[in-house]
């Protein structure tokens, strides 16, 4: 599997289930790639169709297989409500290196509950062996202390 930097562009969501009964919900997103986690800003009062337009960078190692997107509704006096989640496979972005903003299904309890629009870009980590070949080091191979 490749190693490098994954750029995640969180664009917007559509058709989310409103978890607030008396007002528009205040959604935010937690994005997880392997053990690295990033949190979006809260889209205050934007309800079921929030727009974020935020970019996040993740360091990807050889074990990364998918990106987990969790949408929550920020509440002031109680625990934040879980709205839904999407799991995005990373193999297509590793192959193509860029996937334009695409709408992915958001699910909760195995039921469709909206869509989230995300763009992805992958930049491979350069190998040091290719950047600094031994022949370009002026013949130096090792230093010794006699």
Backbone bond lengths (Angstrom), bond angles and torsions (degrees), N, CA, C in turn:
res aa  C-N    CA-C-N  psi(-1)  N-CA   C-N-CA  omega(-1)  CA-C   N-CA-C  phi
1 X - - - 1.442 - - 1.532 109.82 -
2 X 1.305 116.62 149.00 1.458 120.65 -177.87 1.526 113.28 -74.60
3 X 1.334 113.99 161.08 1.453 121.52 174.33 1.517 107.91 -125.27
4 X 1.340 116.55 147.01 1.448 119.30 179.74 1.518 111.32 163.22
5 X 1.337 115.12 -151.05 1.459 121.90 -177.81 1.524 109.94 -116.18
6 X 1.312 115.96 130.06 1.463 122.66 177.65 1.519 108.29 -105.67
7 X 1.333 115.74 122.15 1.459 121.63 176.50 1.525 107.41 -100.51
8 X 1.325 115.79 123.53 1.465 121.95 -179.07 1.525 107.79 -113.45
9 X 1.334 116.15 120.34 1.461 121.25 177.25 1.525 107.57 -103.87
10 X 1.325 115.21 109.11 1.465 122.52 177.91 1.521 107.01 -87.65
11 X 1.331 116.49 109.45 1.456 120.77 -173.61 1.532 111.22 -92.99
12 X 1.335 116.84 -64.81 1.462 120.20 -173.48 1.526 110.24 -165.14
13 X 1.324 115.70 179.37 1.463 122.51 173.38 1.527 108.19 -137.46
14 X 1.326 115.71 156.64 1.469 120.43 178.18 1.524 109.65 -137.69
15 X 1.325 115.75 147.64 1.452 121.95 172.23 1.508 115.87 64.81
16 X 1.337 118.36 26.73 1.460 119.95 179.37 1.517 110.25 -71.63
17 X 1.313 116.47 152.27 1.459 121.75 177.37 1.527 108.81 -76.57
18 X 1.311 117.88 127.37 1.458 122.40 -179.25 1.531 108.92 -74.90
19 X 1.323 116.10 118.74 1.460 120.44 -179.48 1.526 112.54 -93.02
20 X 1.330 117.81 -6.40 1.470 121.94 176.84 1.526 108.49 -100.63
21 X 1.316 116.59 129.85 1.458 120.78 -176.07 1.520 113.19 -82.37
22 X 1.312 117.66 -34.64 1.459 120.58 -173.83 1.520 114.70 -105.12
23 X 1.327 117.78 -5.61 1.469 120.67 -176.87 1.527 109.85 -151.85
24 X 1.322 114.82 173.78 1.460 119.04 173.37 1.522 109.02 -72.35
25 X 1.316 115.84 142.86 1.456 118.40 178.88 1.530 110.74 -75.65
26 X 1.322 115.46 163.83 1.455 124.12 -178.64 1.535 108.33 -117.93
27 X 1.339 117.43 80.13 1.463 119.70 -172.63 1.527 113.93 -77.60
28 X 1.322 114.13 150.17 1.456 122.80 170.39 1.521 107.85 -142.91
29 X 1.330 116.46 168.07 1.457 121.12 -173.42 1.521 109.77 -126.73
30 X 1.324 115.76 140.32 1.463 121.86 170.23 1.523 106.34 -113.42
31 X 1.335 115.97 121.12 1.461 122.48 -178.65 1.524 108.06 -107.60
32 X 1.332 116.54 128.14 1.455 121.16 -179.32 1.525 109.71 -124.41
33 X 1.343 114.88 130.23 1.464 122.25 173.97 1.522 106.01 -129.85
34 X 1.312 116.49 112.72 1.458 123.26 -171.49 1.528 108.41 56.75
35 X 1.323 119.98 -119.58 1.465 120.82 -179.47 1.525 112.41 -101.25
36 X 1.328 117.37 1.04 1.463 121.99 -179.28 1.531 109.52 -89.62
37 X 1.336 116.29 133.38 1.463 121.56 -176.14 1.527 110.12 -130.23
38 X 1.345 116.17 136.72 1.465 122.44 177.91 1.527 108.06 -129.43
39 X 1.338 115.17 148.93 1.463 120.70 -178.53 1.525 109.43 -122.27
40 X 1.327 116.17 134.93 1.463 121.44 178.60 1.527 110.05 -79.94
41 X 1.320 114.57 171.62 1.459 119.14 171.25 1.534 108.08 -72.78
42 X 1.304 116.45 160.80 1.467 121.61 177.11 1.527 108.08 -82.55
43 X 1.332 116.12 128.19 1.467 121.41 177.56 1.525 107.28 -87.77
44 X 1.315 115.80 79.07 1.469 122.63 -172.62 1.526 112.47 -58.50
45 X 1.331 115.07 125.25 1.450 121.83 175.14 1.517 115.86 67.04
46 X 1.341 118.09 10.85 1.471 119.93 -176.97 1.526 113.24 -86.78
47 X 1.315 117.62 -4.56 1.452 121.41 171.00 1.508 116.08 62.33
48 X 1.329 115.98 -134.10 1.466 123.38 -171.14 1.525 114.64 -82.62
49 X 1.319 117.63 -9.09 1.473 120.89 -179.60 1.534 110.94 -132.99
50 X 1.346 116.58 63.55 1.466 119.56 -176.78 1.532 112.73 -75.27
51 X 1.332 114.48 156.77 1.468 122.39 175.17 1.526 107.24 -124.42
52 X 1.339 116.01 131.47 1.457 120.29 179.53 1.532 111.48 -113.88
53 X 1.325 117.41 -48.97 1.474 122.51 -176.55 1.527 111.40 50.63
54 X 1.321 115.23 55.20 1.464 122.69 179.16 1.524 109.83 -119.22
55 X 1.330 115.31 150.86 1.461 121.12 178.75 1.526 109.49 -119.19
56 X 1.340 115.42 137.42 1.461 122.26 179.93 1.522 109.18 -128.80
57 X 1.324 116.99 144.39 1.464 122.01 178.44 1.518 109.55 -114.76
58 X 1.336 115.17 135.16 1.458 122.12 178.09 1.524 109.03 -125.55
59 X 1.319 116.44 143.34 1.457 121.64 172.57 1.518 107.07 -89.66
60 X 1.334 116.28 123.11 1.459 121.62 -174.64 1.519 109.54 -106.93
61 X 1.327 115.69 130.23 1.457 120.66 174.77 1.520 108.89 -108.46
62 X 1.294 115.70 -174.41 1.464 120.23 -171.61 1.526 114.66 -67.38
63 X 1.339 119.10 -14.28 1.461 119.75 -176.89 1.520 115.49 -93.70
64 X 1.325 119.11 -3.02 1.468 121.55 -175.03 1.525 110.95 -70.08
65 X 1.329 115.71 125.91 1.468 120.60 179.28 1.518 112.54 -120.13
66 X 1.352 116.99 -30.25 1.453 119.24 -178.17 1.526 110.93 -152.19
67 X 1.310 112.86 163.06 1.460 122.85 177.42 1.519 106.46 -110.36
68 X 1.329 117.15 130.00 1.456 120.76 178.72 1.523 108.79 -104.57
69 X 1.324 116.15 127.26 1.459 123.50 -179.89 1.523 107.78 -115.89
70 X 1.329 116.70 117.23 1.472 121.20 177.61 1.514 108.71 -113.87
71 X 1.320 116.62 129.77 1.461 121.79 178.35 1.528 108.11 -106.51
72 X 1.325 115.02 130.00 1.459 121.21 179.15 1.524 109.93 -128.87
73 X 1.320 115.25 158.62 1.464 121.94 177.82 1.524 107.54 -109.20
74 X 1.321 116.13 119.37 1.462 122.28 -178.98 1.522 109.76 -69.62
75 X 1.334 115.61 124.95 1.458 121.77 176.19 1.523 108.75 -119.86
76 X 1.321 117.16 145.06 1.462 120.94 -176.50 1.527 113.97 -82.83
77 X 1.311 118.63 -39.11 1.458 120.04 -171.96 1.527 114.19 -113.96
78 X 1.317 116.62 -4.14 1.468 120.82 178.06 1.526 108.14 -132.50
79 X 1.316 115.53 175.27 1.470 120.06 178.19 1.533 109.38 -63.84
80 X 1.325 116.36 146.35 1.463 120.62 178.41 1.522 109.95 -63.03
81 X 1.340 116.34 141.92 1.461 121.89 -177.73 1.522 110.69 -85.80
82 X 1.327 115.99 137.80 1.454 122.08 174.46 1.528 108.12 -79.72
83 X 1.335 117.26 122.98 1.462 121.92 -178.21 1.525 110.63 -94.39
84 X 1.334 116.81 -43.31 1.459 121.21 -179.86 1.513 109.98 166.33
85 X 1.339 115.86 178.91 1.460 120.06 -179.10 1.521 111.41 -147.82
86 X 1.327 114.12 160.60 1.462 121.71 175.52 1.524 107.47 -135.22
87 X 1.320 116.33 140.11 1.462 122.11 174.32 1.520 107.32 -113.65
88 X 1.326 115.86 121.27 1.465 121.41 -175.56 1.516 109.50 -110.01
89 X 1.349 118.23 118.50 1.460 120.22 177.60 1.530 110.63 -66.74
90 X 1.330 116.78 139.57 1.456 121.10 -176.39 1.526 114.10 -93.36
91 X 1.327 118.46 -11.10 1.470 120.55 -178.93 1.533 112.78 -54.63
92 X 1.343 120.54 -43.57 1.473 119.43 179.85 1.532 113.69 -61.81
93 X 1.330 117.51 -37.76 1.469 118.91 179.98 1.526 110.51 -74.65
94 X 1.332 118.54 -30.42 1.461 120.58 174.91 1.525 110.07 -65.53
95 X 1.344 116.81 -38.67 1.471 121.17 -179.52 1.521 112.18 -72.73
96 X 1.330 117.17 -49.48 1.472 122.06 -174.16 1.521 112.94 -89.32
97 X 1.323 117.79 -18.69 1.459 126.85 -176.00 1.525 113.52 70.93
98 X 1.326 118.45 -12.32 1.464 120.01 176.08 1.532 109.46 -154.82
99 X 1.312 115.26 132.46 1.460 121.97 174.23 1.525 105.97 -123.67
100 X 1.349 117.72 116.35 1.474 119.94 -178.48 1.527 110.29 -62.32
101 X 1.337 117.88 163.60 1.464 119.64 179.70 1.536 112.11 -49.41
102 X 1.324 113.77 124.18 1.462 122.72 -175.24 1.522 107.59 -131.60
103 X 1.339 117.07 145.57 1.454 120.75 177.61 1.526 109.71 -90.57
104 X 1.326 115.37 123.83 1.464 123.08 179.14 1.527 109.01 -108.96
105 X 1.335 115.83 145.19 1.465 120.99 -179.89 1.523 111.02 -67.56
106 X 1.325 114.98 136.30 1.463 122.36 173.07 1.521 106.46 -102.37
107 X 1.334 116.62 131.42 1.463 120.78 -179.12 1.528 110.52 -126.50
108 X 1.328 113.26 151.88 1.471 121.50 174.14 1.518 106.44 -143.23
109 X 1.315 116.68 126.08 1.472 121.60 -177.02 1.529 110.98 53.95
110 X 1.328 116.32 43.45 1.471 124.07 179.25 1.528 113.91 62.31
111 X 1.328 117.96 18.19 1.461 122.28 178.37 1.522 109.53 -117.04
112 X 1.339 116.79 138.35 1.458 122.31 176.02 1.525 109.09 -62.92
113 X 1.344 116.04 132.61 1.474 118.56 179.13 1.529 111.91 -142.63
114 X 1.341 116.75 34.77 1.458 120.54 175.66 1.518 112.24 129.73
115 X 1.325 114.58 -171.98 1.460 120.61 -179.91 1.517 110.49 -137.70
116 X 1.325 115.29 152.57 1.462 120.85 177.03 1.519 108.48 -128.76
117 X 1.329 115.74 133.37 1.471 122.14 -175.37 1.528 108.97 -99.92
118 X 1.343 114.26 120.90 1.469 121.48 -175.07 1.529 109.40 -137.24
119 X 1.329 116.51 137.34 1.460 122.64 171.74 1.515 108.90 -110.00
120 X 1.342 117.05 147.58 1.463 121.58 -176.58 1.525 110.95 -132.90
121 X 1.324 115.86 142.26 1.458 121.27 175.68 1.524 108.01 -142.49
122 X 1.337 116.17 133.52 1.461 120.90 -178.24 1.518 109.89 -118.69
123 X 1.328 116.48 129.89 1.462 122.55 176.42 1.517 107.59 -115.47
124 X 1.325 115.78 116.51 1.472 120.69 -178.44 1.523 111.44 -67.90
125 X 1.322 114.57 145.02 1.453 120.73 175.02 1.525 107.63 -77.24
126 X 1.319 115.73 131.90 1.460 119.59 179.25 1.514 109.52 -76.08
127 X 1.306 115.43 143.35 1.451 121.33 177.56 1.524 108.79 -80.55
128 X 1.316 116.99 134.46 1.468 120.32 178.43 1.517 110.89 -63.71
129 X 1.315 117.56 -29.39 1.462 120.36 178.76 1.518 110.97 -61.55
130 X 1.317 117.12 -35.54 1.461 120.48 179.58 1.521 112.18 -80.76
131 X 1.334 116.92 -31.61 1.459 119.99 -178.19 1.522 112.60 -73.81
132 X 1.324 117.04 -37.39 1.455 120.97 -174.37 1.525 110.61 -129.22
133 X 1.332 117.65 73.86 1.455 118.83 179.12 1.527 110.67 -63.79
134 X 1.323 116.02 147.28 1.456 121.46 -175.14 1.522 112.61 -57.97
135 X 1.343 118.08 -37.51 1.456 120.44 -177.78 1.522 113.63 -64.86
136 X 1.322 118.69 -18.18 1.458 120.95 179.40 1.527 112.65 -89.63
137 X 1.318 118.39 5.60 1.448 121.41 -178.21 1.529 111.80 -97.21
138 X 1.334 118.01 16.68 1.459 121.09 175.40 1.513 113.67 72.46
139 X 1.303 118.36 24.58 1.445 121.56 177.08 1.518 114.30 83.88
140 X 1.308 117.70 -4.41 1.462 120.47 179.72 1.513 109.00 -69.34
141 X 1.329 116.40 130.64 1.462 118.78 178.95 1.521 111.67 -121.08
142 X 1.316 118.06 -35.79 1.465 119.85 179.46 1.518 108.73 -164.85
143 X 1.292 116.10 155.20 1.457 119.30 173.17 1.509 108.31 -109.91
144 X 1.291 115.33 149.14 1.451 118.41 179.49 1.515 109.07 -136.01
145 X 1.266 114.81 157.08 1.456 121.99 178.71 1.523 107.75 -114.05
146 X 1.322 117.18 114.03 1.460 119.52 -179.57 1.500 112.31 -102.15
